[in-house]
């Protein structure tokens, strides 16, 4: 079951992402792009600090640039634009998913040799050291052009697989491939991006999209609004779009960016947009809870059926993404030419585009260990986890009440619920919601209002009693994830002046 979660205002989310886009890297494609970082506190005796401490004292984007591709074998061979993207993507995972970021189980990929692939030793007969023992073939000789593939794979609480691949071929062709697969029970798009550099050193393809898992390829309004605003900020020529192949049209969103950058400015804009969207995606993942496909114990039959149907939709969305990606014969041809058809078939289905709903990787939440350390340092909080949960509920309750007070105090002309941001949560009005402008502040304000109503119902006993008296079906609506929308509609009716006395009382409470 998905909880109604607070949706960050798109402008605020954009500014958060902007603060981490200080691109100061210079490459053959990209002009120098600068961002003013806050002044660092002077380190009194740097000779007493190790490298990790020094890097930890830097802002996250600066430390990512310092580390770069780190221990990647292809660090010195990859194109500068690929190096920059790798450092920012992997750095963001370590920064924003720190409590529960885990390496993908080695038995699922490293044991098969998928971490380092060399076309001159496809079966790892030289234990991955063919790059130093076997010389590059001459042009026209067997094995030319040699292809190296290097992979990093992680998982977390929300993501079943975070896959980053870098490919470098002897003739100069280079590829960056990244896919963030959410776990099958999370209602979150599949973020995917690719960057292709030709042997001439030109970026021929740059594509990034939050591929929807919904049946109609629609994105949540707040997510689509964030994408649209980031595109307006960073892309220098939004109209520069390549034709999307038929297999891609079946999985990409209407806001997919697929382009051939015409110059360094366009490439820089794409990189900034891709990094900003990626960070927004990671931040949103913290607010999500899984959909309960079984409905849970004590959940009414109707709510359980709705939850089960949602889980099936998410599963179908993942299956569709994988099946359509496997129709991309260009990728298959490049891999088969270097490693053989059988190897390419296995690699694409086990590493790049796997679909195994019953076999998700486990993860360890290091946040629990951090919590124990925090209790040891702050014993005044007490020993019971219930106290911590109570503190969090109290904070959420105050935030919800403050937002509703602010909403109720807004003049009619500027109240987002009275300016077209409303609309029933029922299915027959979903098309009207989708027809509103993507950047509408009203749609974001409505989501926040829905979260506030739901949170007050969950944490405030008096509010819950009042709601139960007015809306007897409130527990069933909560289980189905529809309570916040129903209460906002009552509040909207009261603010419009069109509701009855009971609805007005509900709005006041």
C-alpha positions in Angstrom: 0.0 0.0 0.0 1.4 3.4 -1.0 1.3 6.1 1.6 0.4 9.6 0.5 3.7 11.4 0.7 4.6 15.1 0.7 5.5 16.2 -2.8 8.3 18.7 -3.1 7.3 21.9 -4.9 8.9 21.6 -8.4 10.7 24.9 -8.0 12.2 23.9 -4.7 13.2 20.5 -6.1 14.8 22.1 -9.1 16.8 24.4 -6.9 18.0 21.5 -4.8 19.1 19.8 -8.0 20.7 22.9 -9.3 22.9 23.2 -6.2 24.6 19.9 -7.2 25.2 20.7 -10.9 28.5 22.6 -10.6 30.0 21.2 -13.8 33.6 22.4 -13.7 35.0 19.7 -15.9 36.6 20.6 -19.2 36.5 18.2 -22.2 36.7 18.3 -25.9 32.9 18.5 -26.2 32.0 20.7 -23.2 33.0 24.3 -22.4 33.9 25.2 -18.9 30.8 25.5 -16.8 31.1 27.0 -13.3 29.0 27.1 -10.2 29.9 29.1 -7.1 30.1 26.8 -4.2 29.9 28.0 -0.6 33.3 28.8 1.0 34.9 25.9 2.8 36.0 26.1 6.4 39.8 26.2 6.6 41.3 22.9 7.7 43.8 23.7 10.5 46.2 20.8 10.0 45.5 18.9 6.7 48.5 16.8 7.2 46.7 15.1 10.1 43.7 14.1 8.0 43.5 11.2 5.6 42.1 11.5 2.0 38.6 10.3 3.0 38.3 13.0 5.7 39.5 15.7 3.3 37.0 14.6 0.6 34.2 14.3 3.1 34.8 18.0 4.0 33.9 19.0 0.4 30.5 19.6 -1.1 29.1 16.4 -2.6 29.5 17.5 -6.3 33.1 18.6 -5.7 34.0 15.4 -4.0 32.5 13.5 -6.9 34.7 15.4 -9.3 37.8 14.8 -7.1 37.1 11.0 -7.0 36.1 10.9 -10.7 35.8 7.3 -11.9 37.9 6.2 -9.0 38.9 2.5 -9.3 37.2 1.9 -12.6 39.6 0.1 -15.0 38.3 2.3 -17.9 38.9 5.5 -16.0 41.7 6.6 -18.2 40.2 5.4 -21.4 36.6 6.8 -21.3 35.6 10.0 -23.0 35.5 13.0 -20.6 31.8 13.4 -20.9 31.3 9.7 -19.9 33.8 10.1 -17.0 31.8 13.2 -15.8 28.5 11.4 -15.9 29.8 8.3 -14.2 31.3 10.3 -11.4 28.0 12.2 -10.9 25.7 9.3 -11.1 27.7 6.9 -8.9 28.5 9.8 -6.5 24.8 10.6 -6.2 24.0 7.0 -5.3 26.6 7.0 -2.5 25.4 10.4 -1.3 21.6 10.1 -1.5 21.2 6.3 -0.9 23.9 6.1 1.7 21.9 4.4 4.5 20.8 1.4 2.4 23.0 1.3 -0.7 24.3 -2.2 -1.1 26.4 -4.0 -3.7 24.3 -6.3 -5.9 24.9 -9.9 -4.7 28.2 -10.9 -6.3 26.9 -14.4 -7.1 24.4 -12.8 -9.5 27.0 -11.0 -11.7 30.6 -11.0 -10.5 30.7 -14.8 -10.3 29.8 -14.9 -14.0 32.5 -12.4 -14.9 30.0 -9.7 -15.8 31.9 -7.0 -13.9 34.7 -6.9 -16.5 34.2 -8.2 -20.0 37.0 -8.4 -22.6 36.1 -9.6 -26.1 39.6 -11.1 -26.4 38.8 -13.4 -23.4 35.0 -13.7 -23.3 35.0 -16.7 -21.0 37.5 -15.3 -18.5 40.0 -18.0 -19.1 42.7 -15.5 -18.1 40.8 -14.4 -15.0 40.2 -10.9 -16.3 43.8 -10.1 -17.0 43.7 -10.5 -20.8 43.9 -6.7 -21.1 47.5 -6.9 -19.9 48.5 -10.4 -21.3 46.8 -10.2 -24.8 47.8 -7.4 -27.1 45.2 -5.5 -29.1 44.6 -7.0 -32.6 45.7 -5.0 -35.6 43.0 -3.5 -37.8 41.6 -6.2 -40.1 42.9 -9.0 -37.9 40.7 -11.5 -36.0 39.1 -9.9 -32.9 39.3 -6.3 -34.2 37.9 -4.1 -32.8 38.4 -5.2 -29.3 35.6 -4.3 -26.9 35.8 -3.8 -23.1 32.7 -3.6 -20.9 32.9 -2.6 -17.2 29.9 -2.8 -14.9 28.9 -1.5 -11.5 25.7 -2.9 -10.0 24.1 -1.9 -6.7 20.7 -2.3 -4.9 18.8 -0.5 -2.1 15.6 -0.5 -0.3 13.7 1.0 -3.2 15.8 -0.1 -6.1 16.3 -3.7 -7.0 19.1 -2.8 -9.4 21.1 0.3 -10.1 23.2 -0.6 -13.1 26.0 1.5 -14.6 27.9 0.2 -17.6 30.8 1.7 -19.6 31.9 0.3 -22.9 35.1 1.2 -24.8 35.9 -0.3 -28.2 39.3 -0.3 -29.8 38.2 1.8 -32.8 37.0 4.6 -30.6 33.3 3.8 -30.1 32.2 4.4 -26.4 29.0 3.9 -24.6 27.6 4.8 -21.2 24.5 2.9 -20.1 22.6 3.4 -16.9 19.3 2.0 -15.6 17.7 2.5 -12.2 15.2 -0.4 -11.7 12.8 0.2 -8.8 11.7 -2.9 -6.9 8.6 -4.3 -8.5 6.3 -3.2 -5.7 7.3 0.5 -5.9 5.3 2.9 -8.1 8.3 4.7 -9.5 9.4 5.1 -13.2 12.4 3.2 -14.5 15.1 5.9 -15.1 17.3 5.1 -18.1 20.0 6.9 -19.9 22.5 6.2 -22.7 25.4 8.2 -24.2 27.1 7.1 -27.4 30.5 8.5 -28.5 31.5 7.8 -32.1 35.1 6.8 -33.2 35.4 10.4 -34.3 34.9 11.6 -30.7 31.5 13.1 -31.3 28.4 12.3 -29.1 26.0 10.8 -31.6 23.2 9.8 -29.1 22.2 11.2 -25.8 19.0 9.9 -24.3 17.4 10.0 -20.9 13.9 9.3 -19.7 11.8 8.3 -16.7 10.1 5.3 -18.4 6.6 5.0 -17.0 5.4 1.7 -15.5 1.7 2.7 -15.9 -0.4 1.1 -18.6 -0.9 4.3 -20.5 2.7 5.5 -20.2 1.6 8.5 -18.1 3.8 9.9 -15.3 2.5 11.3 -12.0 1.7 15.0 -12.4 4.4 16.2 -9.9 7.0 14.0 -11.6 6.1 15.3 -15.1 6.1 18.9 -13.8 9.7 18.5 -12.4 10.9 17.0 -15.7 9.3 19.8 -17.8 10.8 22.5 -15.5 14.3 21.0 -15.6 14.2 20.7 -19.4 13.2 24.4 -19.6 16.1 25.3 -17.4 18.9 23.2 -19.0 18.2 22.2 -22.5 19.4 24.9 -25.0 17.3 23.5 -27.9 14.3 21.4 -26.6 13.2 20.9 -30.2 16.4 19.0 -31.1 14.9 15.5 -30.9 15.9 12.4 -32.8 13.3 10.0 -34.1 12.5 7.4 -31.5 12.3 3.8 -32.8 9.1 1.8 -32.6 10.3 -0.3 -29.7 11.2 2.9 -27.8 7.9 4.5 -28.4 6.3 1.6 -26.5 8.1 2.4 -23.3 9.3 6.0 -23.3 7.3 8.9 -21.8 6.2 12.0 -23.7 9.0 13.9 -22.0 11.8 11.6 -23.2 14.9 13.5 -24.3 16.6 11.8 -27.3 19.1 14.0 -29.2 22.3 14.4 -31.1 24.0 17.4 -29.4 25.0 19.9 -32.1 27.7 21.5 -30.0 29.3 21.7 -26.6 26.6 23.9 -25.1 23.9 21.4 -26.1 25.9 18.5 -24.6 26.5 20.5 -21.4 22.8 21.2 -21.2 21.9 17.5 -21.6 24.4 16.4 -18.9 23.1 19.0 -16.5 19.5 17.9 -17.1 20.4 14.2 -16.8 22.1 14.7 -13.5 19.4 16.9 -12.1 16.6 14.5 -13.1 18.6 11.6 -11.7 19.0 13.4 -8.3 15.3 14.4 -8.2 14.5 10.7 -8.9 16.6 9.5 -6.0 15.2 12.1 -3.6 11.6 11.1 -4.5 12.4 7.5 -3.8 12.9 8.3 -0.1 9.2 9.2 0.1 7.8 5.9 -1.3 6.4 2.8 0.3 5.7 -0.4 -1.5 2.3 -1.4 -2.9 0.9 -4.4 -1.0 -0.2 -6.8 -3.7 -2.0 -9.0 -1.1 -3.9 -6.1 0.4 -2.7 -6.9 3.9 -4.7 -8.4 6.8 -7.9 -6.8 7.7 -8.1 -4.8 4.6 -11.6 -4.7 3.0 -12.1 -6.8 -0.1 -12.5 -3.8 -2.4 -9.3 -2.1 -1.2 -7.4 -5.4 -1.4 -8.6 -5.9 -5.0 -7.5 -2.3 -5.9 -4.1 -2.9 -4.3 -3.6 -6.2 -6.1 -4.6 -4.7 -9.5 -2.0 -1.9 -8.9 0.7 -4.4 -8.2 -0.1 -6.3 -11.4 0.1 -3.0 -13.4 3.5 -2.3 -12.0 4.7 -5.8 -12.8 3.3 -5.5 -16.4 5.1 -2.1 -16.7 8.5 -3.7 -15.8 7.9 -6.6 -18.2 7.0 -4.3 -21.0 10.2 -2.2 -20.5 12.4 -5.3 -20.5 10.8 -6.9 -23.5 10.9 -3.8 -25.6 14.5 -3.1 -24.7 15.5 -6.6 -25.9 14.0 -5.7 -29.3 16.9 -3.2 -29.8 18.8 -5.2 -32.4 21.6 -2.5 -32.6 22.8 -3.4 -29.1 22.5 -7.1 -29.8 24.6 -6.8 -33.0 27.4 -4.9 -31.4 27.7 -7.4 -28.5 27.4 -10.4 -30.8 30.1 -9.2 -33.1 32.5 -8.9 -30.2 31.5 -11.7 -27.9 29.3 -14.1 -29.9 25.6 -14.4 -30.2 25.2 -16.8 -27.2 27.2 -14.5 -24.9 25.3 -11.4 -26.0 21.9 -13.2 -25.5 22.9 -14.1 -21.9 24.4 -10.7 -21.1 21.4 -8.7 -22.3 18.9 -10.8 -20.3 20.9 -11.3 -17.1 22.7 -8.0 -16.7 21.1 -5.3 -18.8 17.4 -6.2 -18.9 16.5 -8.9 -16.5 13.0 -9.6 -15.3 12.8 -11.9 -12.2 9.9 -10.8 -10.0 10.4 -13.7 -7.5 14.1 -13.1 -7.1 14.8 -9.6 -5.9 18.2 -9.0 -4.1 18.3 -8.5 -0.4 19.7 -5.3 1.2 21.0 -4.2 4.5 19.7 -0.9 6.0 22.7 0.7 7.6 20.4 3.3 8.9 19.5 0.9 11.7 23.1 0.7 12.8 23.3 4.5 12.6 20.3 4.7 14.8 22.0 2.6 17.5 25.0 4.8 17.4 22.7 7.9 17.7 21.0 6.4 20.8 24.4 5.8 22.4 25.4 9.4 21.7 22.0 10.8 22.8 20.7 8.7 25.6 18.1 11.4 26.5 16.0 10.1 23.6 15.3 6.9 25.5 15.8 3.3 24.6 12.4 2.5 22.9 12.1 2.9 19.1 8.5 4.0 19.7 9.8 7.2 21.1 11.6 8.0 17.8 8.6 7.0 15.8 6.5 9.3 18.0 8.8 12.2 17.4 8.6 11.7 13.7 4.8 11.5 13.8 4.7 14.7 15.8 6.9 16.5 13.2 4.8 15.2 10.3 1.6 16.2 12.2 2.8 19.7 12.8 4.0 20.1 9.1 0.6 18.8 7.9 -1.3 21.2 10.2 0.9 24.2 9.3 0.3 23.5 5.6 -3.5 23.2 6.0 -3.6 26.4 8.1 -1.6 28.2 5.3 -4.0 26.8 2.7 -7.1 27.8 4.6 -5.7 31.3 5.2 -5.0 31.9 1.5 -7.2 34.5 -0.3 -9.7 32.9 -2.7 -7.9 34.3 -5.8 -4.6 32.7 -4.9 -5.8 29.5 -3.2 -4.5 26.7 -5.4 -7.5 24.5 -4.6 -9.9 27.2 -6.0 -7.8 28.0 -9.1 -8.3 24.8 -11.1 -6.0 22.6 -9.0 -8.8 20.5 -7.7 -10.5 17.6 -9.3 -11.9 14.3 -8.1 -9.7 11.5 -7.3 -12.1 9.2 -9.1 -11.0 7.6 -12.3 -13.5 9.4 -14.5 -11.7 12.7 -13.8 -8.1 11.5 -14.3 -8.2 12.7 -17.9 -9.1 16.2 -16.7 -6.1 16.2 -14.3 -3.8 15.0 -17.1 -5.0 17.8 -19.3 -3.9 20.6 -17.0 -0.4 22.2 -17.6 2.4 20.0 -16.4 4.0 22.9 -14.5 0.8 23.8 -12.7 1.5 24.7 -9.1 -2.0 23.7 -8.2 -1.5 20.0 -9.0 1.5 20.0 -6.6 -0.4 21.9 -3.9 -3.2 19.5 -4.2 -0.8 16.5 -3.7 0.6 18.2 -0.6 -2.9 18.8 0.7 -3.8 15.2 0.2 -0.7 14.1 2.1 -1.5 16.5 4.9 -5.1 15.2 5.3 -3.9 11.6 5.3 -1.1 12.3 7.8 -3.5 14.1 10.2 -5.9 11.2 10.0 -3.1 8.7 10.8 -1.5 10.7 13.7 -4.3 12.9 15.2 -6.9 10.9 17.2 -9.4 13.8 17.4 -9.1 14.5 13.6 -9.5 10.8 12.9 -12.6 10.6 15.1 -14.2 13.6 13.4 -13.4 12.1 9.9 -14.8 8.7 10.9 -18.0 10.3 12.0 -18.5 12.2 8.7 -17.0 9.6 6.4 -17.8 6.1 7.7 -15.8 4.5 4.8 -12.6 6.4 5.8 -10.7 3.3 6.8 -11.4 1.6 3.5 -10.4 4.8 1.6 -7.2 5.0 3.6 -6.3 1.3 2.8 -6.9 2.1 -0.9 -4.8 5.2 -0.8 -7.8 7.5 -1.6 -8.6 9.1 1.7 -6.5 12.2 1.2 -8.2 13.0 -2.1 -11.7 12.5 -0.7 -11.0 14.8 2.2 -9.4 17.5 0.0 -12.6 17.4 -2.1 -14.7 18.0 1.0 -12.4 20.9 1.9 -12.5 22.3 -1.6 -16.3 22.2 -1.5 -16.3 24.1 1.8 -13.9 26.7 0.5 -16.0 27.1 -2.7 -19.0 27.7 -0.5 -20.9 25.0 -2.2 -20.8 22.3 0.4 -23.4 21.5 3.1 -22.9 22.1 6.7 -21.3 18.8 7.5 -18.7 19.4 4.8 -17.9 22.8 6.1 -17.4 21.4 9.6 -15.1 18.8 8.1 -13.1 21.5 6.5 -12.8 23.4 9.8 -11.6 20.4 11.6 
